[in-house]
Amino acid sequence: MRQVRVAVVGAGIWGSAHVRAYAQHASAELVAICDLKEARAREVAARWAVPRCYTALEEMLSRETLDAISVATPDAVHADVVVRAAEAGKHVLCEKPLATTIPECERMIAAAAKHGVFLMVDWHNRWNPPCHAAWESVRGGEVGDVRYVYYRLSDTIYVPTRMLPWAAE
């Protein structure tokens, strides 16, 4: 099986989770991490045996042969990173939210379409055991003919303002 050559942009909370997931998956070859904070990138890279670190996206895109990148930067900079990766012909998995404005989302989607790459939003709850069990029940016909599903995450204002203060930028 051919491995997908991937890099992670952003080595913070969720970027580290992306690194761990790729490092443990047989179908992925994790080749690089890019983060503005070099020490943080090197720490995460050392923990998961990632061969190279970068502090500049352009440098990583020009030096590495990649199939895809994961974007786990602060929300306000997702759009620029995604558009640049799409222009470089890389498929993109972007942390949620895709962007902070509708025009940014439209720009990202247009760039992916123009350059023929996939743009996906990470929604890790699809693998959260209770959510996955519900999906399996529906898929297996255990709950009958489903016509409507309502799902809600109950994050409080604490998440973007105190836990992740950069999310509000």
N, C-alpha and C positions, 0 to 999 in steps of 0.2 A: 504494500500500500504506500502511495506517495504521501509524504508529509506536507502539510501546508506550512510555508515559511511565514512566520508572524512576528510582529513587534508590538510592544505596548507603549503607548504615549501617556505618561502620567503614572508615577510610582507611589501615589498616596494610598488612601484606604482601599478604594475599589481597583485602582491600578494594580496594587499588590495582589488582590484577589484574582484578577485576570492573569497575572504572571503565574500564580500558583496553578490555576486551571490549565493553562497551556503547558506548563512544565510537567504536569502529571498526565497529560493526554497523549496517547501513542500516535495520534494523527497530526499532532502539531510539532513543529520545530521552532522553538522560541529562540530567535537570533539576536534580539536587541531590546533595550529599554531606553526610552527617551524621557527625560524630566529636566526641568529648569534647575532643580537642585541636584547637582552632581553627586553629592554624598548620599542622598536618599536613593538615587538610582543605583549607585554602586552597592549600597547595603542590600537592596532587594535583589539585585543581580547576583550577589555573592550567596545569598540564601538559597536561590533556585538555580544556580550554575548557568546563568545567562551570559553568553560570551562577550557581548559588547554593550557599552552605555554611551548615550549621547545627551547633550544638553540643547541641541538645536535640531528641530524637525527636518529642515532642509538638508542638513549634513547626513542625517540618518537615511532619508529617502534617496539621496544621491549615491551613498556608499553601499547600501544593503540591497540584496536581491530578495524582495518580499512579495508574497501573495496578498497579504492583508495586514491591517493594523487594528488594534483595539484603542479606542480613545477614552481615557478616563481622567481627563483634565477637569479643572473647574468649569462648570456649566457655561459660563459666559464666553469661553474660548473654544467650545466644541466646533462651532461653525467654521472658523478659519482653519483648524487642523483637518477637519473632514474634507473641506473643499480642496485643500492642498494635496491631501492623500488621493482623492479622486482624480485630480489633475495628473498625478503621478501614476495612475492606473492601478491603484491598490484598492481592494475590497475593504470595507470598514464596518467594524462593530463599534457602536458608540454607546456609552453609558447614557442612561436616562437622566434628565430629559434630553431629547435630541438637541434642542437649543432653547434659548430663552425668549425668542420672538418667532412669530409666524414667518416673517420675511427671511430670517436666518434658516429656518427649516426648509423653506422653498428654495433658497440658494443651494443648500446642501443636496436636496433631492435633484435639482437641476444639474448640478455638477456630476453626481453619480450617474444620472441618465446620459448626459453628454459623453462621458468617458467610459460608459459600458461596465460599470462596477456595481457590485451590491452594496447597499447601505442598509445596515440593520441596527435596530435599537435593542440594547441589552435589557431583557426583562427576566431577571434571574428567578423571579417567583414561579415561572413555569416549571422549574425543577424543585421548588420548595415542596417537601414531602406532602403536606396537606393539599396544596394546589394540584400537584401532580396526581395524587390519589383521586381527587375530584374529576380531573380530566380523564383518567383511566376509567372511572365509573361511567361517565357519559359516553366515552368511546366504546366501552364494552356493552352498552345498552342496559346497564343495571338500573338506570333511573328513568327509563322510558324515552319518549320522543321529546327532546329538549327544544323548546321554541325561543327561549330567552334566558340569558345569563346576566346577572349583575354582580360585579366584583368591585370592592372598594378597599383601598388602603387608607388607613386612618392615621396618617402622619399629622402631627401637630405643627404649629408654627415654629416650635422648638427646633425642628430638623433644619430648615434653611437659615434660621437666624442665630442659633446658638451652637448646634452640633456641627453644622457645615456653613459657617457664616459667609463663605465665598459664594455659596449658591445664590444668594440674593443680589450679587453684583451684576 
